[in-house]
């Protein structure tokens, strides 16, 4: 008989009576070979992240993992490993971002309550997923989970927060899913043509070639989440449309998934104009980072104003990310925290 996720690993703890800062060992034996291999990661990269972030020594020999460090550090590492293993047992491929997200969630939870492996595994497995033909996209943090749920249940969603939190990535994944399921007829991508402190001058080519440099992050997400041939064909037929923000006035966008990226660089009038383009059977997703406004001094960001004016309006959801939700790279999380001047309790590492 197959074992459930909660019964598929055995745990032994040594030196439980040692002081909190004394060195101790935690020994874990995992039963599922495939899940254990996914947990370790290619060349042990997942375990290396845990070692570096939690200041423990991780020794892996097959399905046998030994943690060495302070009692608190080993307990945190054990929580992370148990949670990730439960995801691997369910068939999820574990990427470094999944490890980072689990570490942050574990550190944020702290040790105020006794660790319940069943409860932890259930919470992790309940994170929502966007199912695409190419591969599923699963939330890695609680805020990403709330974002996916908001995208699913609201016609207009604001994703607001720092770089690397998955705002644009998940927005493109949701638009791609709606397109694949024929719930919308097209995907419309827009972004303000504002350079980050530079002036690129005249750009040659047709309209798509002129705006391509500004929309490259969205293109990257599209090609990663959808088959490249489908993306190219949809671009040629107009089912995926590149719509410069300056040319949106007067349009009514129906049966479409609409994404406005880098919305912090819209003016108040541009944002109002864009929001009023929403037509029947359409979904609109607006993403931006209020800390990276490239507008001329004195101009109000349309994103900040819209977030304030539309807060609490029925049918509109706002999801706000923080530095603790950064999944791009652990160093990005520390950079964001440094610029925000916030304590790095959930992203700090010992060196």
C-alpha positions in Angstrom: 0.0 0.0 0.0 1.3 3.4 -0.9 2.2 5.7 2.0 0.7 9.1 2.4 2.9 12.2 2.3 2.6 12.5 6.1 3.9 8.9 6.6 6.5 8.9 3.9 9.5 10.0 6.0 10.9 9.1 9.4 12.6 11.6 11.7 15.2 11.1 14.4 16.5 13.9 16.6 19.6 13.6 18.7 20.7 15.7 21.7 17.3 17.2 22.3 18.2 18.2 25.8 21.1 20.5 24.7 21.0 24.3 25.2 19.5 26.2 22.2 22.9 27.4 20.9 24.8 24.2 21.4 25.5 22.1 18.4 23.0 19.3 17.7 22.1 16.9 15.0 18.9 16.1 13.2 18.7 12.9 11.1 16.0 12.4 8.5 15.3 9.3 6.4 13.1 9.7 3.4 11.3 6.7 1.9 10.5 8.0 -1.6 13.6 7.8 -3.8 12.3 10.1 -6.6 11.0 12.7 -4.2 14.3 12.6 -2.2 16.3 13.2 -5.4 14.1 16.1 -6.3 14.5 17.5 -2.8 18.3 17.4 -3.0 18.3 19.0 -6.5 20.9 18.9 -9.3 24.3 18.6 -7.8 22.8 19.3 -4.4 21.8 22.9 -5.2 18.7 22.9 -3.0 20.6 21.6 0.0 23.3 24.2 -0.6 20.7 27.0 -0.4 19.4 25.6 2.9 23.0 25.4 4.2 23.8 29.0 3.2 20.5 30.5 4.3 20.0 28.7 7.6 23.7 28.3 8.7 23.6 24.6 9.1 25.7 21.8 7.7 23.7 19.4 5.5 25.1 15.9 4.7 23.2 13.9 2.2 23.8 10.2 1.5 21.1 8.8 -0.6 17.8 9.2 1.2 19.6 9.9 4.5 20.1 13.6 5.4 21.9 14.8 8.5 21.6 18.4 9.7 24.3 19.8 12.0 24.1 23.2 13.7 22.3 25.0 16.5 19.0 23.6 17.7 17.0 26.5 16.3 18.8 26.3 12.9 18.4 22.6 12.6 14.7 22.8 13.6 14.2 25.5 10.9 16.0 23.4 8.3 14.0 20.3 9.2 10.8 22.2 8.7 11.9 23.3 5.3 13.0 19.8 4.3 9.7 18.2 5.4 7.6 20.9 3.6 9.6 20.6 0.4 9.6 16.8 0.5 5.8 16.8 0.8 5.7 18.9 -2.4 8.1 16.5 -4.1 6.0 13.5 -3.1 3.0 15.2 -4.9 5.0 15.4 -8.1 6.1 19.1 -7.9 9.5 19.9 -9.5 11.5 21.9 -6.9 13.4 24.9 -8.2 15.6 27.2 -6.1 12.7 29.7 -5.9 10.6 27.1 -4.2 13.4 26.5 -1.7 13.7 30.2 -1.1 10.0 30.7 -0.6 9.7 27.8 1.9 12.7 29.1 3.9 11.1 32.6 4.1 7.7 31.1 5.2 9.4 29.0 7.8 11.5 31.9 9.2 8.4 34.1 9.2 6.5 31.5 11.2 9.3 31.2 13.7 9.1 28.7 16.6 6.2 30.2 18.5 4.2 27.0 18.0 5.2 23.4 17.9 5.9 22.1 14.4 3.1 20.1 12.9 4.5 18.2 9.8 1.0 17.3 8.6 -0.3 20.9 9.0 2.9 22.3 7.3 2.6 19.9 4.4 -1.1 20.7 4.0 -0.5 24.4 4.0 2.3 24.1 1.4 0.2 21.8 -0.8 -2.7 24.2 -0.7 -0.8 26.9 -2.6 -2.7 27.6 -5.8 -1.5 26.6 -9.2 -2.0 28.0 -12.7 -2.2 25.0 -15.0 -0.7 25.5 -18.5 -0.2 23.1 -21.3 3.6 23.5 -21.2 3.9 23.2 -17.4 2.1 24.2 -14.2 3.0 27.4 -12.4 2.7 27.1 -8.7 2.7 29.9 -6.0 5.9 29.9 -4.0 4.9 32.3 -1.2 1.6 33.1 0.6 1.4 36.4 -1.1 1.8 34.8 -4.6 -0.9 32.3 -3.6 -3.2 35.3 -2.7 -2.3 36.9 -6.0 -3.3 33.8 -8.0 -6.6 33.6 -6.2 -7.2 37.2 -6.8 -6.5 36.8 -10.5 -9.0 34.0 -10.6 -11.8 35.8 -8.9 -11.6 39.5 -10.0 -11.8 41.3 -13.3 -9.2 43.9 -12.3 -6.2 43.1 -10.2 -3.3 45.3 -9.1 0.0 43.5 -8.3 2.1 46.0 -6.4 5.6 45.4 -5.0 9.3 45.2 -5.5 11.3 43.5 -8.3 11.6 39.7 -8.3 8.3 38.9 -6.5 6.7 37.3 -9.6 4.1 40.0 -10.3 4.6 40.0 -14.1 5.4 36.3 -14.3 2.2 35.2 -12.7 0.1 37.8 -14.6 1.4 36.4 -17.9 0.8 32.8 -16.7 -2.8 33.7 -15.9 -3.3 35.4 -19.2 -1.8 32.4 -21.1 -4.1 30.0 -19.2 -7.2 32.0 -20.1 -6.1 32.1 -23.7 -5.4 28.4 -23.9 -8.8 27.6 -22.4 -10.5 29.8 -24.9 -11.9 32.0 -22.1 -10.5 35.0 -23.9 -9.8 35.5 -27.6 -6.6 37.4 -27.2 -3.8 38.7 -24.9 -3.0 42.4 -25.0 0.3 43.5 -23.6 1.1 47.2 -22.8 3.8 49.1 -21.0 4.7 52.8 -20.7 7.6 53.7 -23.0 9.7 55.3 -20.3 13.4 54.6 -20.1 15.0 54.0 -16.7 17.0 57.3 -16.4 18.2 57.1 -20.0 17.2 58.4 -23.4 17.4 55.8 -26.2 16.4 58.3 -28.9 15.0 57.1 -32.2 14.4 53.4 -32.5 14.2 51.9 -36.1 11.7 49.4 -37.4 7.9 49.0 -37.3 5.7 49.5 -34.2 6.4 46.1 -32.8 10.2 46.5 -33.2 10.1 49.9 -31.6 8.3 48.7 -28.4 10.0 45.3 -28.2 12.8 46.6 -25.9 10.2 47.8 -23.4 8.2 44.6 -23.4 11.1 42.1 -23.4 10.4 40.8 -19.9 6.8 40.0 -20.9 8.1 38.3 -24.1 10.5 36.2 -22.0 7.7 35.0 -19.8 5.4 34.2 -22.7 8.1 32.0 -24.4 8.9 30.3 -21.2 5.3 29.5 -20.3 3.9 28.7 -23.8 5.1 26.8 -26.9 7.3 29.2 -29.0 5.5 28.3 -32.2 2.1 29.1 -30.7 3.5 32.5 -29.4 4.9 33.4 -32.8 1.7 32.4 -34.7 -0.4 34.4 -32.2 1.8 37.4 -32.6 1.3 37.3 -36.4 -2.4 36.8 -36.2 -2.9 39.5 -33.6 -4.2 37.1 -30.9 -1.3 38.3 -28.9 -1.2 42.1 -29.4 1.5 44.6 -28.5 -0.4 47.8 -27.7 1.7 50.8 -26.8 0.0 52.7 -24.0 0.0 56.0 -26.0 -2.3 54.3 -28.7 -4.9 52.9 -26.3 -7.2 55.9 -26.2 -10.6 55.4 -27.8 -10.4 51.6 -27.7 -12.7 49.1 -26.0 -10.9 45.9 -25.1 -13.4 43.0 -25.1 -12.8 39.2 -24.7 -9.2 39.8 -23.7 -6.6 39.3 -21.0 -4.9 42.7 -20.7 -1.6 43.3 -18.9 -0.2 46.7 -18.1 3.4 46.2 -16.8 5.6 48.8 -15.1 2.5 50.8 -14.3 4.3 53.0 -11.8 5.6 54.9 -14.9 2.1 55.9 -16.0 0.8 59.4 -15.4 -2.6 59.9 -13.7 -4.3 60.6 -17.0 -2.7 57.6 -18.7 -3.8 55.3 -15.9 -7.4 56.6 -15.9 -7.5 56.2 -19.7 -6.2 52.7 -19.5 -8.5 51.5 -16.8 -11.5 52.7 -18.7 -10.6 50.6 -21.7 -11.9 47.4 -20.0 -14.7 45.8 -22.0 -17.0 42.8 -21.6 -15.6 39.4 -20.7 -12.1 40.9 -20.2 -9.6 40.6 -17.4 -7.1 43.4 -16.6 -3.9 42.9 -14.6 -1.8 45.9 -13.6 1.7 45.4 -12.2 4.2 47.9 -10.9 6.9 48.8 -8.3 6.2 52.1 -6.6 9.8 52.4 -5.6 11.1 52.5 -9.2 9.3 55.4 -10.7 11.1 56.9 -13.7 8.7 59.8 -14.4 10.0 63.4 -14.4 10.2 65.0 -11.0 6.9 66.5 -9.9 4.7 64.0 -11.8 2.4 61.8 -9.8 2.5 58.1 -10.5 -0.8 56.8 -11.9 -0.3 53.5 -10.1 0.0 55.1 -6.7 -3.1 57.3 -7.3 -5.2 54.4 -8.7 -4.3 52.2 -5.8 -5.4 54.8 -3.4 -8.6 55.8 -5.2 -9.8 52.2 -6.0 -9.0 50.7 -2.7 -12.1 48.7 -1.6 -14.0 49.0 -4.9 -16.0 45.9 -5.6 -14.5 43.7 -8.3 -11.0 45.2 -7.9 -8.3 43.4 -5.9 -5.0 44.8 -4.8 -2.2 42.4 -3.8 0.9 44.0 -2.2 4.2 42.2 -2.2 7.1 42.8 0.1 10.8 42.0 0.0 10.0 38.8 1.8 8.2 37.6 -1.4 11.3 38.0 -3.7 11.9 34.7 -5.4 14.4 35.8 -8.1 17.6 35.4 -6.1 18.3 35.6 -2.3 20.6 38.5 -2.9 17.8 40.5 -4.6 15.8 40.1 -1.4 18.6 41.6 0.6 19.0 44.4 -1.9 15.3 45.3 -1.8 15.4 45.2 2.0 18.4 47.5 2.1 16.8 50.1 -0.2 13.6 49.9 1.8 15.5 50.3 5.0 13.6 47.4 6.5 15.0 44.8 9.0 16.1 41.6 7.2 14.9 39.2 9.8 13.3 36.9 7.2 16.0 37.3 4.5 19.2 37.7 6.4 21.9 35.1 6.3 25.0 34.5 8.5 28.4 34.7 6.9 
